[in-house]
């Protein structure tokens, strides 16, 4: 079963620059809604293991990446394709919403 990658200021560009779509969950330990969607993000990491990359950025530990994308409220989930943001979701939402957005990027 796949697990969400830990994405940091140091490896961010390398991870989003690949040829697979990438879902990045910007979160923090103290954020209640972030903890609510963590199991969903982990499930998606397993379900899309072959087709996409699913990772998490702790905004407290990685302020450079969070600032670069203007992350002001968390959780914020950004979808990347070819290193570019192609979709965005702010706040905790049901799994099917995140799943559909990720499937849409795989289909393109």
C-alpha positions as a printed NumPy array, in Angstrom:
array([[  0.   ,   0.   ,   0.   ],
       [  1.357,   3.397,  -0.928],
       [  1.989,   6.14 ,   1.551],
       [  1.933,   9.884,   0.976],
       [  5.439,  11.202,   0.34 ],
       [  6.938,  13.677,   2.74 ],
       [  7.654,  16.705,   0.577],
       [ 10.072,  19.359,   1.812],
       [ 11.51 ,  22.68 ,   0.692],
       [ 14.502,  20.668,  -0.583],
       [ 12.764,  18.021,  -2.723],
       [  9.62 ,  19.905,  -3.817],
       [ 10.738,  20.987,  -7.307],
       [ 12.091,  17.521,  -8.095],
       [  8.825,  15.827,  -7.095],
       [  6.412,  18.143,  -8.929],
       [  8.571,  18.175, -12.063],
       [  7.989,  14.521, -12.911],
       [  5.712,  13.219, -15.648],
       [  2.936,  11.989, -13.311],
       [  0.264,  14.277, -11.859],
       [  1.067,  15.309,  -8.283],
       [ -1.326,  16.046,  -5.42 ],
       [  0.29 ,  18.051,  -2.616],
       [ -1.441,  18.423,   0.749],
       [ -0.231,  21.511,   2.639],
       [ -0.919,  20.811,   6.313],
       [  0.272,  21.29 ,   9.906],
       [  0.201,  19.105,  13.017],
       [ -1.957,  21.602,  14.972],
       [ -4.625,  21.907,  12.235],
       [ -7.809,  19.963,  13.058],
       [ -9.246,  19.861,   9.51 ],
       [ -5.807,  18.758,   8.25 ],
       [ -5.897,  15.764,  10.583],
       [ -9.412,  14.97 ,   9.338],
       [ -8.267,  14.581,   5.721],
       [ -4.922,  12.88 ,   6.441],
       [ -6.438,   9.351,   6.209],
       [ -8.071,  10.314,   2.892],
       [ -4.776,  11.6  ,   1.485],
       [ -3.051,   8.386,   2.609],
       [ -5.778,   6.282,   0.934],
       [ -5.381,   8.215,  -2.311],
       [ -1.617,   7.66 ,  -2.161],
       [ -2.262,   3.919,  -2.133],
       [ -5.024,   3.913,  -4.729],
       [ -3.109,   6.073,  -7.226],
       [  0.335,   4.615,  -6.514],
       [  1.06 ,   3.731, -10.147],
       [ -0.666,   6.709, -11.789],
       [  0.102,   9.754,  -9.636],
       [  2.254,  11.073,  -6.804],
       [  0.547,  12.05 ,  -3.551],
       [  2.537,  13.967,  -0.963],
       [  2.299,  16.202,   2.066],
       [  4.091,  19.438,   2.979],
       [  4.232,  20.403,   6.657],
       [  3.937,  24.2  ,   6.367],
       [  5.64 ,  24.78 ,   9.718],
       [  8.716,  22.754,   8.752],
       [  8.788,  23.954,   5.106],
       [  7.955,  27.673,   5.025],
       [  9.692,  28.344,   1.69 ],
       [  7.345,  26.179,  -0.405],
       [  4.281,  27.351,   1.537],
       [  5.24 ,  30.998,   0.945],
       [  6.012,  30.401,  -2.737],
       [  2.438,  29.269,  -3.357],
       [  0.845,  31.769,  -0.99 ],
       [ -0.619,  29.132,   1.293],
       [ -2.662,  31.083,   3.839],
       [ -5.224,  28.586,   5.039],
       [ -4.763,  24.886,   5.52 ],
       [ -5.456,  22.303,   4.462],
       [ -4.783,  23.463,   0.925],
       [ -4.355,  20.782,  -1.727],
       [ -2.652,  21.707,  -4.961],
       [ -2.671,  19.567,  -8.082],
       [  0.375,  19.795, -10.355],
       [  0.968,  18.514, -13.86 ],
       [  4.324,  19.057, -15.549],
       [  5.435,  21.288, -12.667],
       [  2.462,  23.672, -13.047],
       [ -0.576,  24.099, -10.774],
       [ -3.624,  22.768, -12.616],
       [ -6.175,  22.61 ,  -9.792],
       [ -6.648,  23.574,  -6.154],
       [ -8.809,  22.631,  -3.185],
       [ -8.904,  24.629,   0.054],
       [-10.359,  23.059,   3.187],
       [-11.379,  19.565,   4.183],
       [-13.681,  17.973,   1.621],
       [-15.004,  14.436,   1.033],
       [-12.647,  11.912,  -0.535],
       [-14.619,  11.723,  -3.789],
       [-13.939,  15.432,  -4.472],
       [-10.173,  14.98 ,  -4.167],
       [-10.318,  11.714,  -6.091],
       [-12.236,  13.2  ,  -9.031],
       [ -9.804,  16.11 ,  -9.336],
       [ -6.848,  13.709,  -9.359],
       [ -8.514,  11.376, -11.893],
       [ -9.157,  14.371, -14.14 ],
       [ -5.409,  15.076, -14.269],
       [ -4.564,  11.454, -15.064],
       [ -7.073,  11.4  , -17.911],
       [ -5.514,  14.428, -19.629]])
